Amino acid sequence: MEKKNIGEHSGKVWHALRVVDKITIPELARKLDLSVESISLAVGWLARENQVHVRREKGIITVSSIEKSVEFSFG
């Protein structure tokens, strides 16, 4: 797969994550009508750029936006 395609898919993933709190890679693939492989590459790209959080919860990999994952509180 070309870098250009991965970059385009990363943009689609990033925009989709602004709408949901967290989502699994297969759910994201269905939502965006892309393959799990394409979504995984795009998520890896975004994770490398510190744009998303990738976590394993109860054996399932979930992805969330950095913006929605940051918890803030006043002391």
Number of C-alpha atoms within 10 A of each C-alpha: 8 6 11 9 13 20 15 12 21 21 15 16 24 18 12 18 20 14 10 12 14 20 18 16 22 17 13 22 18 12 11 14 10 14 14 15 13 17 24 19 19 23 25 17 18 21 16 11 9 11 16 23 19 20 14 10 9 7 7 11 13 18 23 22 25 17 13 15 13 8 7 6 4 3 3
